[in-house]
């Protein structure tokens, strides 16, 4: 058995979910594809695929092997590309994890533009607000918004500095007035984003230096999109990323507050495996994302 050929066949079958389609793309017969997979399973001593007449699915062992197998094959492609005078174009499946609010607000058009530039790449984008080790979870790149990241086992590349805006709906302000300084926030109902460090402490840089406001309110949530809806309903004052509320502010559905005080920003990081030579598809995506956000004109990035 040629192990690399068997691994390539296995990955292609999984990605296309079809023996026939994999055989066609690889220029093999369907019988050859089955033979390679049977040999691979015998070599590993584990069943990788559950096969019936109607469907095919990965076993638990098959899912784990697929992730590692794909990464090995990608690294081989990268090594071969780097050894030649001409670098190959990025290609293959790129698995990206991103926060739900960032994905809903902005990533759709960025990923579409990336795929238009690199047609040999396929992207599987997963949106959730849970962050773990992207390598263990099978992602090539994980996007994370934080003050700082210190995990030395992974590459955490800063992509963009992201502003946060203190704002409220006109209806709320008509009833309860506007705060003019951080100390005034203790008299207001503050809608609190619960993820991150010290969610009940909002930090600002003002004319007289740094200030910390300890806030409280009757609405707490771990998702910025939900909190935006609460703000629009006039439920209170919120401190949210600019990319979530910029359009509402432009349309005057929300009003920025305490403009002499700048809220502590966050940084968008691209987190990926620490390799001496990052995969070409990973490097291309991270570079493209950074360039796209730098060219953004919607005012949700801070200078």
LUMDOGU-890154 format. One record per residue (C-alpha): residue number from 1; x, y, z. Coordinates in steps of 0.2 Angstrom, whole numbers, plus 5000, padded with zeros to 4 digits. Example, Ala and Ser with C-alpha at 12.3 -4.5 7.8 and 13.67 -1.06 7.14 Angstrom:
2
1  5062  4978  5039
2  5068  4995  5036
This chain:
303
1  5000  5000  5000
2  5006  5017  4996
3  5001  5026  5011
4  5001  5044  5004
5  4990  5038  4990
6  4978  5030  5002
7  4977  5045  5013
8  4974  5056  4997
9  4960  5044  4992
10  4952  5044  5009
11  4952  5063  5011
12  4944  5065  4993
13  4930  5052  4997
14  4926  5062  5014
15  4926  5079  5005
16  4916  5073  4991
17  4905  5061  5001
18  4906  5049  4986
19  4916  5035  4980
20  4911  5038  4962
21  4915  5057  4963
22  4932  5054  4971
23  4936  5041  4958
24  4932  5053  4944
25  4943  5067  4951
26  4957  5056  4955
27  4957  5047  4938
28  4954  5030  4946
29  4941  5017  4945
30  4928  5015  4959
31  4936  4998  4963
32  4953  5006  4965
33  4946  5019  4977
34  4938  5005  4988
35  4954  4995  4987
36  4964  5009  4994
37  4952  5013  5008
38  4951  4995  5013
39  4970  4994  5013
40  4971  5009  5024
41  4958  5003  5037
42  4968  4986  5038
43  4984  4995  5040
44  4977  5006  5054
45  4967  4992  5062
46  4952  5004  5063
47  4936  5007  5053
48  4936  5025  5046
49  4920  5025  5036
50  4902  5018  5039
51  4896  5013  5022
52  4878  5008  5017
53  4869  5007  5001
54  4861  5024  5004
55  4874  5034  5014
56  4892  5036  5020
57  4898  5043  5037
58  4914  5045  5047
59  4917  5034  5062
60  4924  5043  5077
61  4941  5036  5073
62  4938  5041  5055
63  4934  5059  5060
64  4950  5061  5070
65  4961  5053  5057
66  4953  5064  5043
67  4958  5080  5052
68  4976  5074  5055
69  4977  5066  5038
70  4971  5082  5029
71  4984  5093  5039
72  4998  5081  5034
73  4994  5081  5016
74  4992  5100  5016
75  5010  5102  5024
76  5017  5090  5010
77  5009  5101  4997
78  5016  5117  5005
79  5033  5109  5006
80  5033  5104  4988
81  5027  5121  4983
82  5041  5130  4993
83  5054  5119  4985
84  5051  5124  4968
85  5055  5141  4960
86  5036  5145  4957
87  5025  5145  4972
88  5008  5135  4970
89  4992  5144  4972
90  4983  5142  4989
91  4971  5127  4988
92  4962  5114  4998
93  4949  5115  5012
94  4951  5130  5024
95  4942  5128  5041
96  4939  5144  5050
97  4931  5148  5067
98  4925  5165  5071
99  4914  5174  5084
100  4895  5174  5079
101  4893  5193  5079
102  4909  5196  5068
103  4903  5183  5056
104  4886  5190  5054
105  4891  5208  5052
106  4906  5207  5041
107  4914  5190  5036
108  4902  5185  5023
109  4908  5197  5010
110  4927  5195  5015
111  4926  5176  5013
112  4917  5178  4996
113  4930  5190  4990
114  4944  5178  4996
115  4936  5164  4986
116  4935  5174  4971
117  4953  5178  4972
118  4958  5160  4976
119  4946  5148  4967
120  4956  5133  4972
121  4952  5135  4990
122  4936  5130  4999
123  4931  5138  5015
124  4921  5130  5029
125  4916  5144  5041
126  4910  5140  5059
127  4902  5154  5069
128  4901  5152  5088
129  4907  5162  5103
130  4916  5147  5111
131  4935  5148  5110
132  4946  5133  5112
133  4962  5127  5104
134  4959  5128  5085
135  4971  5113  5082
136  4962  5101  5094
137  4945  5107  5086
138  4951  5104  5069
139  4951  5122  5063
140  4965  5129  5052
141  4962  5147  5058
142  4952  5154  5073
143  4947  5172  5074
144  4946  5179  5092
145  4943  5196  5099
146  4952  5200  5115
147  4962  5212  5125
148  4978  5201  5123
149  4982  5183  5120
150  4997  5174  5128
151  4996  5156  5123
152  5014  5153  5116
153  5009  5136  5109
154  4999  5145  5095
155  5002  5159  5083
156  4991  5174  5088
157  4993  5187  5074
158  4985  5204  5077
159  4974  5208  5063
160  4964  5224  5067
161  4962  5235  5082
162  4943  5236  5085
163  4934  5250  5093
164  4919  5249  5106
165  4906  5262  5107
166  4895  5267  5121
167  4878  5271  5115
168  4859  5270  5118
169  4843  5273  5109
170  4835  5290  5109
171  4820  5283  5117
172  4830  5278  5132
173  4839  5295  5133
174  4823  5304  5133
175  4817  5295  5148
176  4833  5294  5158
177  4845  5307  5151
178  4863  5306  5145
179  4879  5301  5155
180  4893  5314  5153
181  4907  5305  5162
182  4910  5287  5167
183  4904  5290  5185
184  4887  5294  5179
185  4885  5276  5172
186  4881  5270  5190
187  4864  5279  5188
188  4859  5270  5172
189  4853  5253  5167
190  4868  5246  5158
191  4866  5231  5146
192  4881  5220  5149
193  4891  5208  5137
194  4896  5194  5149
195  4911  5187  5139
196  4928  5193  5142
197  4938  5199  5158
198  4928  5209  5171
199  4912  5212  5161
200  4905  5223  5175
201  4920  5235  5173
202  4920  5247  5158
203  4937  5256  5155
204  4939  5273  5147
205  4953  5285  5142
206  4947  5303  5145
207  4953  5321  5146
208  4960  5317  5164
209  4967  5300  5160
210  4960  5282  5162
211  4944  5279  5171
212  4935  5263  5176
213  4916  5263  5178
214  4908  5249  5188
215  4891  5246  5180
216  4876  5235  5183
217  4859  5232  5174
218  4845  5220  5172
219  4850  5213  5155
220  4866  5202  5153
221  4870  5192  5138
222  4885  5183  5129
223  4881  5189  5112
224  4883  5206  5105
225  4869  5205  5091
226  4856  5201  5105
227  4862  5216  5115
228  4861  5227  5100
229  4843  5222  5098
230  4840  5227  5117
231  4848  5244  5114
232  4837  5247  5099
233  4822  5243  5110
234  4827  5257  5123
235  4832  5244  5137
236  4848  5253  5142
237  4865  5259  5138
238  4878  5247  5130
239  4896  5246  5126
240  4897  5236  5110
241  4910  5234  5096
242  4908  5247  5082
243  4905  5234  5069
244  4889  5229  5077
245  4882  5247  5080
246  4890  5258  5066
247  4876  5256  5054
248  4863  5260  5068
249  4873  5276  5073
250  4874  5282  5055
251  4855  5280  5054
252  4852  5288  5071
253  4844  5273  5078
254  4857  5273  5092
255  4867  5288  5098
256  4885  5288  5104
257  4888  5294  5122
258  4902  5302  5132
259  4912  5306  5116
260  4926  5314  5126
261  4930  5296  5133
262  4937  5283  5122
263  4932  5265  5128
264  4946  5252  5129
265  4947  5244  5112
266  4949  5226  5108
267  4961  5217  5096
268  4955  5204  5082
269  4968  5190  5082
270  4970  5176  5069
271  4976  5161  5079
272  4983  5146  5070
273  4996  5132  5073
274  5014  5136  5076
275  5023  5129  5061
276  5039  5135  5054
277  5031  5137  5037
278  5012  5141  5039
279  5001  5133  5026
280  4999  5143  5011
281  4980  5143  5012
282  4981  5149  5030
283  4994  5163  5026
284  4984  5169  5011
285  4968  5170  5021
286  4975  5179  5036
287  4984  5192  5024
288  4968  5194  5014
289  4958  5197  5030
290  4970  5210  5037
291  4971  5219  5020
292  4952  5219  5019
293  4949  5226  5036
294  4962  5239  5034
295  4953  5245  5019
296  4936  5245  5028
297  4927  5262  5027
298  4913  5259  5039
299  4921  5266  5054
300  4921  5250  5065
301  4940  5249  5067
302  4949  5261  5078
303  4964  5270  5071
